[in-house]
């Protein structure tokens, strides 16, 4: 692992979107590292939620708020005086963005503007990371991975709004944090591929759909089994965000835009991922869960999408830790613990400690 979590001991870190799946896991990592963590987000977006199941709100300073509310967000910045800000708050579902594009743009674009404005006005912030997505690129259905210098132009409202979030970040960087400014705040964006992990209960995502079906002992429905995605365990990109934030805090030369994805071997079709989940689940539980292909004629989604992570590897010497097969094992482990009513924060911390030890 390339990040020294000891760096975060005693650091004041503000995370937007902390009540979501990735946010809750990131809070757990930072708490294990001894950071002083503040979260700013709406209430958990799913029921159940990993945030609630792990009592995360009682372990940190959790503020319920909307990134569209600039006045409230500024108040939280002024009160907590963070040194590091990681922006993850978003409307993250492609299909939902077709249903409500205005809310998606308000949250993903103006929400980013508001966070960056708070960073600009807050003297304590030295490091800022905006978490976007692999879907920010103009997808030409290429057989090779997209690089950081490729054109940004996501197709659907979600993807496009995150492309806009990247452009907003670039504008603020050059206007307020660049060479002509005082350079007191290092700014990066991280474009992550699809993440999977224990406690994800989101709709319209392959692994949460598999988990729900397995727990209910019914057939898994897969709507697009041939689409290729770069799947990675949630801890992979989270550790990268923390690595970037820490390194650019100490040396702004590390700031930039970085793709965060798995190696070529872990770019799976959703059908193959469903096969893997069924195999791991059935081995662990003795069930006979299966999946079936049923296309529901939904809105456009990319069939082929991969990232080229050469820059991240060259700059930081980074390498993925867990492959997809092992990530699925950890998801099954977490989900079985959930079904048995075990202490899920302990399970989460155990997986974090195992990951860090690799």
C-alpha positions as a Python dict, from the first residue, in 0.01 Angstrom:
ca = {
    (1, 'X'): (0, 0, 0),
    (2, 'X'): (138, 340, -103),
    (3, 'X'): (-28, 567, 156),
    (4, 'X'): (114, 617, 505),
    (5, 'X'): (-198, 649, 718),
    (6, 'X'): (10, 776, 1009),
    (7, 'X'): (11, 1108, 819),
    (8, 'X'): (-358, 1148, 903),
    (9, 'X'): (-321, 1114, 1278),
    (10, 'X'): (-464, 1434, 1427),
    (11, 'X'): (-537, 1588, 1085),
    (12, 'X'): (-870, 1768, 1036),
    (13, 'X'): (-1043, 1610, 738),
    (14, 'X'): (-1380, 1710, 590),
    (15, 'X'): (-1561, 1463, 366),
    (16, 'X'): (-1871, 1549, 164),
    (17, 'X'): (-2100, 1257, 90),
    (18, 'X'): (-1987, 1068, 400),
    (19, 'X'): (-2322, 894, 450),
    (20, 'X'): (-2294, 708, 120),
    (21, 'X'): (-2135, 369, 62),
    (22, 'X'): (-1787, 498, -30),
    (23, 'X'): (-1809, 779, 221),
    (24, 'X'): (-1878, 549, 514),
    (25, 'X'): (-1584, 326, 425),
    (26, 'X'): (-1359, 631, 390),
    (27, 'X'): (-1466, 758, 732),
    (28, 'X'): (-1382, 420, 883),
    (29, 'X'): (-1033, 427, 731),
    (30, 'X'): (-969, 778, 860),
    (31, 'X'): (-1097, 694, 1207),
    (32, 'X'): (-861, 395, 1215),
    (33, 'X'): (-582, 636, 1120),
    (34, 'X'): (-664, 872, 1408),
    (35, 'X'): (-792, 1163, 1199),
    (36, 'X'): (-1040, 1423, 1322),
    (37, 'X'): (-1323, 1358, 1076),
    (38, 'X'): (-1615, 1581, 983),
    (39, 'X'): (-1875, 1468, 733),
    (40, 'X'): (-2125, 1680, 542),
    (41, 'X'): (-2404, 1503, 353),
    (42, 'X'): (-2770, 1428, 323),
    (43, 'X'): (-2912, 1142, 525),
    (44, 'X'): (-2802, 797, 402),
    (45, 'X'): (-2930, 741, 47),
    (46, 'X'): (-3040, 381, 102),
    (47, 'X'): (-3226, 175, 359),
    (48, 'X'): (-3047, -16, 498),
    (49, 'X'): (-2717, 173, 472),
    (50, 'X'): (-2363, 85, 570),
    (51, 'X'): (-2339, 424, 744),
    (52, 'X'): (-2624, 339, 981),
    (53, 'X'): (-2537, -30, 1020),
    (54, 'X'): (-2189, 62, 1148),
    (55, 'X'): (-2310, 348, 1373),
    (56, 'X'): (-2069, 575, 1186),
    (57, 'X'): (-2258, 887, 1284),
    (58, 'X'): (-2173, 827, 1650),
    (59, 'X'): (-1802, 780, 1579),
    (60, 'X'): (-1737, 1113, 1406),
    (61, 'X'): (-1868, 1467, 1361),
    (62, 'X'): (-2156, 1408, 1120),
    (63, 'X'): (-2344, 1706, 977),
    (64, 'X'): (-2665, 1659, 779),
    (65, 'X'): (-2657, 1910, 497),
    (66, 'X'): (-2697, 1964, 125),
    (67, 'X'): (-2403, 2076, -91),
    (68, 'X'): (-2653, 2297, -276),
    (69, 'X'): (-2682, 2502, 47),
    (70, 'X'): (-2377, 2727, 23),
    (71, 'X'): (-2445, 2921, 343),
    (72, 'X'): (-2470, 2608, 558),
    (73, 'X'): (-2166, 2451, 397),
    (74, 'X'): (-1959, 2765, 458),
    (75, 'X'): (-2068, 2763, 822),
    (76, 'X'): (-1940, 2407, 863),
    (77, 'X'): (-1607, 2498, 701),
    (78, 'X'): (-1570, 2799, 929),
    (79, 'X'): (-1653, 2596, 1240),
    (80, 'X'): (-1433, 2292, 1167),
    (81, 'X'): (-1140, 2455, 982),
    (82, 'X'): (-1041, 2145, 784),
    (83, 'X'): (-689, 2094, 651),
    (84, 'X'): (-792, 1834, 393),
    (85, 'X'): (-1120, 1816, 198),
    (86, 'X'): (-1236, 1516, -5),
    (87, 'X'): (-1547, 1587, -211),
    (88, 'X'): (-1763, 1282, -283),
    (89, 'X'): (-2119, 1415, -246),
    (90, 'X'): (-2311, 1345, -567),
    (91, 'X'): (-2620, 1210, -732),
    (92, 'X'): (-2439, 895, -852),
    (93, 'X'): (-2698, 685, -1039),
    (94, 'X'): (-2712, 696, -1420),
    (95, 'X'): (-3077, 594, -1444),
    (96, 'X'): (-3180, 843, -1177),
    (97, 'X'): (-3007, 1118, -1374),
    (98, 'X'): (-3240, 1051, -1666),
    (99, 'X'): (-3541, 1078, -1434),
    (100, 'X'): (-3425, 1401, -1267),
    (101, 'X'): (-3149, 1571, -1465),
    (102, 'X'): (-3198, 1912, -1299),
    (103, 'X'): (-3133, 1774, -950),
    (104, 'X'): (-2836, 1578, -1085),
    (105, 'X'): (-2676, 1891, -1233),
    (106, 'X'): (-2760, 2102, -929),
    (107, 'X'): (-2590, 1852, -699),
    (108, 'X'): (-2297, 1744, -914),
    (109, 'X'): (-2208, 2077, -1073),
    (110, 'X'): (-2322, 2354, -840),
    (111, 'X'): (-2243, 2130, -544),
    (112, 'X'): (-1882, 2122, -665),
    (113, 'X'): (-1885, 2500, -713),
    (114, 'X'): (-2005, 2544, -356),
    (115, 'X'): (-1742, 2312, -210),
    (116, 'X'): (-1464, 2481, -405),
    (117, 'X'): (-1592, 2823, -302),
    (118, 'X'): (-1575, 2712, 61),
    (119, 'X'): (-1222, 2583, 5),
    (120, 'X'): (-1129, 2918, -151),
    (121, 'X'): (-1267, 3109, 148),
    (122, 'X'): (-1125, 2878, 415),
    (123, 'X'): (-762, 2957, 498),
    (124, 'X'): (-700, 2625, 673),
    (125, 'X'): (-748, 2399, 367),
    (126, 'X'): (-419, 2283, 215),
    (127, 'X'): (-531, 1980, 14),
    (128, 'X'): (-848, 1921, -191),
    (129, 'X'): (-949, 1609, -388),
    (130, 'X'): (-1260, 1602, -606),
    (131, 'X'): (-1379, 1246, -667),
    (132, 'X'): (-1547, 1204, -1005),
    (133, 'X'): (-1585, 891, -1220),
    (134, 'X'): (-1447, 695, -1512),
    (135, 'X'): (-1760, 803, -1701),
    (136, 'X'): (-1637, 1162, -1745),
    (137, 'X'): (-1472, 1071, -2076),
    (138, 'X'): (-1628, 1091, -2421),
    (139, 'X'): (-1680, 719, -2462),
    (140, 'X'): (-1586, 598, -2808),
    (141, 'X'): (-1622, 228, -2712),
    (142, 'X'): (-1248, 181, -2758),
    (143, 'X'): (-1075, -145, -2667),
    (144, 'X'): (-810, 41, -2467),
    (145, 'X'): (-825, 249, -2153),
    (146, 'X'): (-893, 621, -2142),
    (147, 'X'): (-610, 846, -2028),
    (148, 'X'): (-632, 1166, -1826),
    (149, 'X'): (-576, 1385, -2135),
    (150, 'X'): (-872, 1240, -2326),
    (151, 'X'): (-1178, 1456, -2404),
    (152, 'X'): (-1426, 1501, -2120),
    (153, 'X'): (-1787, 1470, -2236),
    (154, 'X'): (-2000, 1215, -2053),
    (155, 'X'): (-2306, 1094, -2244),
    (156, 'X'): (-2586, 1079, -1986),
    (157, 'X'): (-2680, 1352, -1735),
    (158, 'X'): (-2487, 1186, -1450),
    (159, 'X'): (-2170, 1132, -1651),
    (160, 'X'): (-2192, 1472, -1815),
    (161, 'X'): (-2248, 1649, -1484),
    (162, 'X'): (-1932, 1486, -1349),
    (163, 'X'): (-1746, 1602, -1660),
    (164, 'X'): (-1868, 1951, -1574),
    (165, 'X'): (-1750, 1901, -1216),
    (166, 'X'): (-1402, 1830, -1354),
    (167, 'X'): (-1412, 2151, -1559),
    (168, 'X'): (-1530, 2353, -1259),
    (169, 'X'): (-1238, 2216, -1058),
    (170, 'X'): (-994, 2305, -1334),
    (171, 'X'): (-1135, 2658, -1350),
    (172, 'X'): (-1100, 2712, -975),
    (173, 'X'): (-750, 2567, -985),
    (174, 'X'): (-631, 2809, -1252),
    (175, 'X'): (-831, 3105, -1124),
    (176, 'X'): (-764, 3081, -752),
    (177, 'X'): (-509, 2809, -667),
    (178, 'X'): (-271, 2810, -964),
    (179, 'X'): (68, 2968, -1029),
    (180, 'X'): (-72, 3320, -1036),
    (181, 'X'): (-242, 3269, -699),
    (182, 'X'): (-86, 3198, -360),
    (183, 'X'): (-84, 2819, -423),
    (184, 'X'): (-174, 2750, -61),
    (185, 'X'): (-417, 2474, -162),
    (186, 'X'): (-322, 2175, -377),
    (187, 'X'): (-610, 2052, -598),
    (188, 'X'): (-660, 1714, -765),
    (189, 'X'): (-937, 1512, -925),
    (190, 'X'): (-965, 1133, -906),
    (191, 'X'): (-1159, 944, -1172),
    (192, 'X'): (-1249, 606, -1027),
    (193, 'X'): (-1386, 297, -1196),
    (194, 'X'): (-1677, 95, -1060),
    (195, 'X'): (-1636, 8, -693),
    (196, 'X'): (-1775, -292, -509),
    (197, 'X'): (-1769, -385, -143),
    (198, 'X'): (-1967, -493, 159),
    (199, 'X'): (-2260, -272, 254),
    (200, 'X'): (-2352, -131, -86),
    (201, 'X'): (-2732, -127, -110),
    (202, 'X'): (-2766, 110, -406),
    (203, 'X'): (-3018, 51, -682),
    (204, 'X'): (-2924, -34, -1040),
    (205, 'X'): (-2581, -172, -954),
    (206, 'X'): (-2476, -526, -1025),
    (207, 'X'): (-2330, -633, -690),
    (208, 'X'): (-2606, -479, -472),
    (209, 'X'): (-2858, -646, -703),
    (210, 'X'): (-2677, -978, -652),
    (211, 'X'): (-2666, -929, -275),
    (212, 'X'): (-3038, -849, -248),
    (213, 'X'): (-3134, -1149, -458),
    (214, 'X'): (-2903, -1384, -264),
    (215, 'X'): (-3036, -1267, 72),
    (216, 'X'): (-3393, -1316, -52),
    (217, 'X'): (-3298, -1653, -209),
    (218, 'X'): (-3425, -1557, -553),
    (219, 'X'): (-3283, -1540, -903),
    (220, 'X'): (-3046, -1254, -986),
    (221, 'X'): (-3157, -1037, -1278),
    (222, 'X'): (-2877, -900, -1497),
    (223, 'X'): (-2989, -645, -1756),
    (224, 'X'): (-2666, -602, -1957),
    (225, 'X'): (-2432, -900, -1904),
    (226, 'X'): (-2193, -808, -2187),
    (227, 'X'): (-2097, -456, -2074),
    (228, 'X'): (-1735, -428, -1960),
    (229, 'X'): (-1650, -231, -1646),
    (230, 'X'): (-1330, -184, -1438),
    (231, 'X'): (-1441, -334, -1108),
    (232, 'X'): (-1238, -279, -790),
    (233, 'X'): (-1290, -317, -417),
    (234, 'X'): (-1396, 8, -254),
    (235, 'X'): (-1078, 26, -46),
    (236, 'X'): (-864, 51, -362),
    (237, 'X'): (-974, 400, -472),
    (238, 'X'): (-1023, 523, -116),
    (239, 'X'): (-659, 458, -34),
    (240, 'X'): (-564, 636, -356),
    (241, 'X'): (-768, 943, -260),
    (242, 'X'): (-591, 950, 75),
    (243, 'X'): (-253, 899, -92),
    (244, 'X'): (-308, 1188, -333),
    (245, 'X'): (-442, 1416, -60),
    (246, 'X'): (-146, 1342, 168),
    (247, 'X'): (127, 1368, -95),
    (248, 'X'): (1, 1695, -244),
    (249, 'X'): (-44, 1835, 109),
    (250, 'X'): (331, 1793, 150),
    (251, 'X'): (427, 1878, -209),
    (252, 'X'): (179, 2052, -448),
    (253, 'X'): (372, 1910, -744),
    (254, 'X'): (177, 1587, -695),
    (255, 'X'): (-155, 1762, -768),
    (256, 'X'): (-332, 1673, -1091),
    (257, 'X'): (-595, 1445, -1241),
    (258, 'X'): (-562, 1071, -1190),
    (259, 'X'): (-747, 765, -1316),
    (260, 'X'): (-808, 505, -1045),
    (261, 'X'): (-894, 159, -1169),
    (262, 'X'): (-794, -206, -1164),
    (263, 'X'): (-551, -387, -1387),
    (264, 'X'): (-663, -531, -1720),
    (265, 'X'): (-743, -869, -1566),
    (266, 'X'): (-1015, -714, -1350),
    (267, 'X'): (-1210, -546, -1631),
    (268, 'X'): (-1503, -789, -1619),
    (269, 'X'): (-1830, -813, -1802),
    (270, 'X'): (-2123, -780, -1564),
    (271, 'X'): (-2226, -1135, -1653),
    (272, 'X'): (-1887, -1273, -1554),
    (273, 'X'): (-1901, -1074, -1231),
    (274, 'X'): (-2243, -1224, -1156),
    (275, 'X'): (-2098, -1572, -1221),
    (276, 'X'): (-1819, -1501, -975),
    (277, 'X'): (-2058, -1375, -710),
    (278, 'X'): (-2280, -1683, -745),
    (279, 'X'): (-1980, -1915, -713),
    (280, 'X'): (-1844, -1740, -401),
    (281, 'X'): (-2187, -1707, -239),
    (282, 'X'): (-2285, -2067, -300),
    (283, 'X'): (-1950, -2194, -168),
    (284, 'X'): (-1991, -1990, 150),
    (285, 'X'): (-2360, -2055, 218),
    (286, 'X'): (-2447, -2376, 39),
    (287, 'X'): (-2724, -2198, -154),
    (288, 'X'): (-2782, -2241, -525),
    (289, 'X'): (-2828, -1882, -638),
    (290, 'X'): (-2819, -1818, -1012),
    (291, 'X'): (-2859, -1524, -1249),
    (292, 'X'): (-3062, -1462, -1563),
    (293, 'X'): (-3026, -1210, -1845),
    (294, 'X'): (-3334, -990, -1878),
    (295, 'X'): (-3287, -667, -2073),
    (296, 'X'): (-3544, -410, -1961),
    (297, 'X'): (-3487, -168, -2248),
    (298, 'X'): (-3356, 101, -2015),
    (299, 'X'): (-3170, 419, -2114),
    (300, 'X'): (-2829, 431, -2282),
    (301, 'X'): (-2532, 301, -2088),
    (302, 'X'): (-2182, 243, -2223),
    (303, 'X'): (-2102, -113, -2326),
    (304, 'X'): (-1724, -83, -2301),
    (305, 'X'): (-1535, 140, -2062),
    (306, 'X'): (-1185, 102, -1919),
    (307, 'X'): (-925, 331, -1765),
    (308, 'X'): (-554, 363, -1828),
    (309, 'X'): (-396, 408, -1485),
    (310, 'X'): (-37, 440, -1605),
    (311, 'X'): (-2, 792, -1467),
    (312, 'X'): (-105, 693, -1116),
    (313, 'X'): (140, 404, -1124),
    (314, 'X'): (425, 614, -1264),
    (315, 'X'): (384, 908, -1024),
    (316, 'X'): (318, 717, -703),
    (317, 'X'): (441, 364, -774),
    (318, 'X'): (86, 247, -699),
    (319, 'X'): (-48, -102, -763),
    (320, 'X'): (-388, -258, -686),
    (321, 'X'): (-396, -478, -375),
    (322, 'X'): (-702, -707, -411),
    (323, 'X'): (-819, -858, -738),
    (324, 'X'): (-1189, -885, -817),
    (325, 'X'): (-1216, -1249, -711),
    (326, 'X'): (-1086, -1169, -363),
    (327, 'X'): (-1301, -854, -348),
    (328, 'X'): (-1608, -1071, -406),
    (329, 'X'): (-1498, -1300, -122),
    (330, 'X'): (-1483, -999, 111),
    (331, 'X'): (-1829, -886, -3),
    (332, 'X'): (-1972, -1230, 69),
    (333, 'X'): (-1797, -1229, 407),
    (334, 'X'): (-1948, -890, 495),
    (335, 'X'): (-2295, -984, 369),
    (336, 'X'): (-2306, -1312, 563),
    (337, 'X'): (-2203, -1120, 875),
    (338, 'X'): (-2489, -878, 804),
    (339, 'X'): (-2737, -1163, 766),
    (340, 'X'): (-2618, -1310, 1098),
    (341, 'X'): (-2655, -980, 1285),
    (342, 'X'): (-2286, -945, 1370),
    (343, 'X'): (-2103, -621, 1457),
    (344, 'X'): (-2047, -479, 1109),
    (345, 'X'): (-1809, -206, 1219),
    (346, 'X'): (-1578, -477, 1351),
    (347, 'X'): (-1610, -663, 1021),
    (348, 'X'): (-1534, -344, 829),
    (349, 'X'): (-1232, -261, 1045),
    (350, 'X'): (-1104, -616, 1009),
    (351, 'X'): (-1114, -588, 632),
    (352, 'X'): (-946, -246, 642),
    (353, 'X'): (-667, -383, 862),
    (354, 'X'): (-620, -681, 629),
    (355, 'X'): (-601, -449, 327),
    (356, 'X'): (-351, -218, 494),
    (357, 'X'): (-129, -513, 588),
    (358, 'X'): (-92, -624, 225),
}
